[in-house]
């Protein structure tokens, strides 16, 4: 009889194979496997094929009631299990309508003023100041800023291309004018070190999925170099030594420290800069549909929350106090 460990290993290989066939991101792969493994352990290490809608309802309800997880967290677990049953095992999930859903409290995002954002950025050292400037100036998520490559910055068109953003989508956003010289100098430094065969550039950069097989020399090309490479090397999924981009946790840590140093007095982080990008554009008269496209929101309702931050939901209504 096969061991539990070997059974789980085979299931993980199945999950990994289907995820990569569907070209999901590495972050999604890790997240889905985390919840699948959690689900299996919750039910006494039973194989998912032995379980179904009843066990899914129990697990999701337990997350909401006992673990008190956020609605987004419960949805993430649900998405992972639906993917497992539908895409990997080929078994319908069934009726899970009786699941107790986590509450989604109505919260408005924390935003900064333009002056506060600039004060925060001024506290950061290189290259974190440039990355934070892109989060505020172009509306990038922290992960999107870390994943930028040389080829993603188009100076002639004045755009930045975001590859494999949230939901696996590509989009373009504006290239902030005040960052042109700094970005050009940054890329020129990368180009110079690459041309001089700096030892750091002898190691190929990590590439997405099967691209390394399709274009075996891409990892050494200038276009595919990370804009913000990590200081050390690591191994990819095939065991090859590669250079990855700077980890998002390093950026988050630097920004948190800068928030404290700047004395802003708000619970701000990397994503606050993206929120501030959106509210500043709307405050300055940008069309909400344009802001939606720049942010990469699939639903306009997600973008509309920023109108509430600005108080536009009360347009035309004056306080009786004056």
C-alpha positions as CSV (number, residue, x, y, z in Angstrom):
1,X,0.0,0.0,0.0
2,X,1.5,3.4,-0.9
3,X,2.4,5.7,1.9
4,X,0.6,9.0,2.6
5,X,3.7,10.9,1.7
6,X,4.0,9.3,-1.7
7,X,0.3,9.8,-2.4
8,X,0.6,13.5,-1.5
9,X,3.7,13.7,-3.7
10,X,1.9,12.3,-6.7
11,X,-1.1,14.6,-6.1
12,X,1.3,17.6,-5.8
13,X,2.9,16.6,-9.1
14,X,-0.5,16.4,-10.7
15,X,-1.5,19.9,-9.4
16,X,1.8,21.4,-10.5
17,X,1.5,19.9,-14.0
18,X,-2.1,21.2,-14.6
19,X,-1.2,24.7,-13.1
20,X,1.7,25.0,-15.5
21,X,-0.3,23.8,-18.5
22,X,-2.8,26.6,-17.7
23,X,0.1,29.0,-17.2
24,X,-0.8,30.1,-13.7
25,X,1.8,32.1,-11.8
26,X,4.3,30.6,-9.3
27,X,2.6,32.5,-6.5
28,X,-0.8,30.9,-7.5
29,X,0.8,27.5,-7.6
30,X,2.2,27.9,-4.0
31,X,-1.0,29.4,-2.7
32,X,-3.2,26.6,-4.2
33,X,-1.0,23.8,-2.9
34,X,-1.0,25.4,0.5
35,X,-4.8,25.3,0.7
36,X,-5.1,21.8,-0.8
37,X,-2.6,20.4,1.7
38,X,-4.4,22.3,4.5
39,X,-7.7,20.7,3.4
40,X,-6.2,17.2,3.3
41,X,-4.7,17.6,6.8
42,X,-7.9,19.0,8.2
43,X,-9.8,15.8,7.2
44,X,-7.2,13.4,8.7
45,X,-5.0,13.1,5.6
46,X,-7.7,11.6,3.4
47,X,-7.3,11.7,-0.3
48,X,-9.5,14.4,-2.0
49,X,-11.1,11.7,-4.2
50,X,-12.6,10.2,-1.1
51,X,-14.2,13.5,-0.2
52,X,-16.5,16.0,-1.8
53,X,-19.0,18.9,-1.2
54,X,-19.6,17.9,2.4
55,X,-16.0,18.0,3.4
56,X,-15.4,21.3,1.4
57,X,-18.3,22.9,3.2
58,X,-16.9,21.8,6.6
59,X,-13.5,23.1,5.8
60,X,-14.6,26.5,4.5
61,X,-17.0,27.0,7.3
62,X,-14.3,26.1,9.9
63,X,-12.0,28.7,8.3
64,X,-14.7,31.4,8.7
65,X,-16.1,30.4,12.1
66,X,-13.1,29.0,14.0
67,X,-10.2,30.6,12.3
68,X,-12.0,33.9,11.6
69,X,-10.2,34.4,8.3
70,X,-11.0,37.3,6.0
71,X,-13.4,36.9,3.1
72,X,-10.6,37.1,0.6
73,X,-8.7,34.3,2.3
74,X,-11.7,32.0,2.4
75,X,-12.3,32.8,-1.3
76,X,-8.7,31.9,-2.1
77,X,-9.1,28.5,-0.3
78,X,-12.4,27.9,-2.3
79,X,-10.7,28.7,-5.6
80,X,-7.9,26.3,-4.8
81,X,-10.3,23.4,-4.0
82,X,-12.5,24.2,-7.1
83,X,-9.4,24.1,-9.2
84,X,-8.3,20.8,-7.6
85,X,-11.6,19.0,-8.2
86,X,-12.5,20.5,-11.5
87,X,-9.1,20.8,-13.3
88,X,-7.0,18.1,-11.6
89,X,-9.3,15.3,-10.5
90,X,-12.1,16.0,-13.1
91,X,-14.8,15.6,-10.4
92,X,-17.6,18.1,-10.0
93,X,-17.4,20.0,-6.6
94,X,-21.2,19.6,-6.0
95,X,-23.4,21.8,-3.9
96,X,-21.5,23.9,-1.3
97,X,-24.2,26.5,-0.9
98,X,-24.6,25.8,2.8
99,X,-21.1,27.1,3.5
100,X,-20.8,29.8,6.2
101,X,-19.1,32.7,4.4
102,X,-16.6,35.0,6.0
103,X,-17.8,38.5,6.5
104,X,-16.4,41.2,4.2
105,X,-16.2,44.4,6.3
106,X,-16.6,47.6,4.4
107,X,-13.2,49.2,4.7
108,X,-11.7,52.1,2.8
109,X,-8.1,51.9,1.9
110,X,-5.5,54.0,3.6
111,X,-4.1,56.7,1.2
112,X,-1.4,59.3,1.4
113,X,-1.3,62.9,0.2
114,X,1.1,63.6,-2.6
115,X,3.4,65.3,-0.1
116,X,3.3,62.3,2.2
117,X,4.1,59.9,-0.6
118,X,7.1,62.0,-1.7
119,X,8.3,62.2,1.9
120,X,8.1,58.4,2.2
121,X,10.0,57.9,-1.1
122,X,12.7,60.3,0.0
123,X,13.5,58.1,3.0
124,X,14.3,55.1,0.8
125,X,17.7,54.2,-0.5
126,X,18.4,52.7,-4.0
127,X,16.9,50.8,-5.6
128,X,13.9,50.9,-3.2
129,X,13.2,54.5,-3.9
130,X,12.9,53.9,-7.6
131,X,10.6,50.9,-7.0
132,X,8.4,52.9,-4.6
133,X,8.3,55.7,-7.2
134,X,7.0,53.2,-9.7
135,X,4.3,52.0,-7.3
136,X,3.1,55.6,-6.7
137,X,3.9,57.0,-10.2
138,X,2.6,54.1,-12.3
139,X,0.2,52.3,-9.9
140,X,2.3,49.1,-9.8
141,X,1.8,46.4,-7.2
142,X,4.9,45.6,-5.3
143,X,5.3,42.2,-7.0
144,X,4.8,43.9,-10.4
145,X,7.6,46.3,-9.7
146,X,10.0,43.5,-8.6
147,X,9.3,41.6,-11.8
148,X,10.1,44.3,-14.3
149,X,12.7,43.5,-16.9
150,X,14.7,45.9,-19.2
151,X,12.4,45.1,-22.1
152,X,9.3,46.2,-20.2
153,X,10.2,49.9,-20.1
154,X,9.4,51.6,-23.4
155,X,10.9,55.1,-23.4
156,X,9.7,55.9,-27.0
157,X,6.0,55.2,-26.2
158,X,6.2,56.4,-22.6
159,X,4.7,53.1,-21.2
160,X,5.6,50.3,-18.9
161,X,4.4,46.8,-19.7
162,X,3.3,44.7,-16.7
163,X,3.7,41.0,-17.5
164,X,1.6,38.3,-15.8
165,X,0.0,40.7,-13.4
166,X,-2.8,39.7,-11.0
167,X,-5.0,37.1,-12.7
168,X,-2.2,36.3,-15.1
169,X,-3.0,39.4,-17.2
170,X,-0.7,41.7,-19.1
171,X,-1.3,45.4,-19.2
172,X,0.4,48.7,-19.9
173,X,0.6,51.7,-17.6
174,X,2.1,55.1,-17.9
175,X,5.8,55.7,-17.6
176,X,6.1,58.7,-15.1
177,X,7.9,61.7,-16.7
178,X,9.9,62.6,-13.6
179,X,11.4,59.0,-13.6
180,X,12.7,59.1,-17.2
181,X,16.2,60.2,-16.5
182,X,16.6,58.0,-13.4
183,X,15.3,54.9,-15.2
184,X,17.4,55.6,-18.2
185,X,20.5,55.9,-16.0
186,X,19.5,52.7,-14.1
187,X,19.1,50.7,-17.3
188,X,22.3,52.2,-18.7
189,X,24.2,50.9,-15.7
190,X,22.7,47.5,-16.3
191,X,23.7,47.7,-19.9
192,X,27.2,48.7,-19.1
193,X,27.8,45.9,-16.6
194,X,26.2,43.4,-18.9
195,X,28.5,44.5,-21.8
196,X,31.6,44.3,-19.6
197,X,30.6,40.7,-18.7
198,X,30.3,41.5,-15.0
199,X,30.2,38.2,-13.1
200,X,26.7,38.9,-12.0
201,X,25.5,38.7,-15.6
202,X,27.3,35.4,-16.3
203,X,24.5,33.6,-14.5
204,X,21.3,33.6,-16.6
205,X,18.1,35.2,-15.2
206,X,15.2,33.1,-14.3
207,X,12.6,32.8,-17.1
208,X,8.9,31.9,-17.1
209,X,8.0,28.3,-17.5
210,X,8.9,26.8,-20.9
211,X,10.4,30.0,-22.3
212,X,13.9,28.7,-21.3
213,X,13.4,25.8,-23.7
214,X,12.0,27.9,-26.5
215,X,14.7,30.6,-26.2
216,X,17.7,29.0,-24.5
217,X,19.8,32.1,-24.7
218,X,17.2,34.6,-23.5
219,X,18.4,34.3,-19.9
220,X,21.7,35.9,-20.9
221,X,20.2,38.6,-23.2
222,X,20.0,42.3,-22.1
223,X,16.3,42.6,-22.8
224,X,15.4,39.8,-20.3
225,X,17.6,41.1,-17.4
226,X,15.7,42.0,-14.3
227,X,15.4,45.7,-13.6
228,X,15.9,45.0,-9.9
229,X,18.0,41.8,-9.6
230,X,18.6,40.0,-6.3
231,X,22.0,40.1,-4.8
232,X,22.4,36.3,-4.8
233,X,21.6,33.3,-7.0
234,X,19.1,30.5,-6.6
235,X,17.9,27.4,-8.4
236,X,14.9,27.3,-10.7
237,X,12.3,24.5,-11.0
238,X,14.7,22.4,-13.1
239,X,17.6,22.8,-10.7
240,X,19.6,25.3,-12.8
241,X,21.4,28.1,-11.1
242,X,19.8,31.4,-12.0
243,X,19.5,35.0,-10.8
244,X,16.0,36.0,-9.6
245,X,14.6,39.5,-9.0
246,X,14.7,41.2,-5.6
247,X,12.1,39.6,-3.3
248,X,8.9,41.6,-2.5
249,X,9.4,41.1,1.2
250,X,12.6,43.1,1.1
251,X,10.8,46.0,-0.6
252,X,7.9,45.8,1.9
253,X,10.4,45.8,4.8
254,X,12.2,48.9,3.4
255,X,8.9,50.8,2.8
256,X,7.6,50.0,6.3
257,X,10.9,51.4,7.8
258,X,10.6,54.5,5.6
259,X,7.0,55.1,6.8
260,X,8.2,55.1,10.3
261,X,11.2,57.4,9.6
262,X,9.1,59.8,7.6
263,X,6.7,60.4,10.5
264,X,3.6,60.1,8.3
265,X,1.6,58.6,11.2
266,X,-0.5,56.3,8.9
267,X,-0.6,52.5,8.7
268,X,0.9,52.6,5.2
269,X,2.8,50.1,3.1
270,X,3.7,49.3,-0.5
271,X,0.1,48.9,-1.6
272,X,-0.8,52.3,0.0
273,X,1.4,53.8,-2.8
274,X,-0.8,52.1,-5.4
275,X,-4.0,53.3,-3.6
276,X,-2.5,56.8,-3.6
277,X,-1.8,56.6,-7.3
278,X,-5.5,55.9,-8.0
279,X,-6.9,58.6,-5.7
280,X,-4.4,61.3,-7.0
281,X,-5.4,60.5,-10.6
282,X,-9.1,60.8,-9.8
283,X,-8.5,63.9,-7.7
284,X,-6.8,65.6,-10.6
285,X,-9.7,64.8,-13.0
286,X,-8.7,61.5,-14.7
287,X,-11.6,59.4,-16.0
288,X,-12.4,56.4,-13.8
289,X,-12.3,54.0,-16.8
290,X,-8.8,55.1,-17.6
291,X,-7.8,54.6,-14.0
292,X,-9.4,51.2,-14.1
293,X,-7.2,50.2,-17.1
294,X,-4.0,51.6,-15.6
295,X,-4.6,49.6,-12.4
296,X,-5.6,46.4,-14.2
297,X,-9.0,46.0,-12.5
298,X,-11.3,43.7,-14.2
299,X,-14.4,45.2,-12.5
300,X,-15.1,48.9,-12.4
301,X,-16.6,48.5,-8.9
302,X,-13.1,47.7,-7.5
303,X,-11.9,51.1,-8.9
304,X,-15.0,52.9,-7.6
305,X,-13.9,52.5,-4.0
306,X,-11.4,55.3,-4.6
307,X,-14.3,57.7,-5.3
308,X,-15.5,57.0,-1.8
309,X,-12.1,57.7,-0.4
310,X,-12.3,61.1,-2.1
311,X,-15.8,61.7,-0.8
312,X,-17.1,61.9,-4.4
313,X,-20.1,59.8,-3.3
314,X,-21.4,62.9,-1.6
315,X,-20.8,65.3,-4.5
316,X,-23.1,68.3,-4.3
317,X,-24.0,67.8,-0.7
318,X,-22.8,70.4,1.8
319,X,-22.5,70.0,5.5
320,X,-25.1,72.0,7.5
321,X,-22.3,73.2,9.8
322,X,-21.1,75.5,7.1
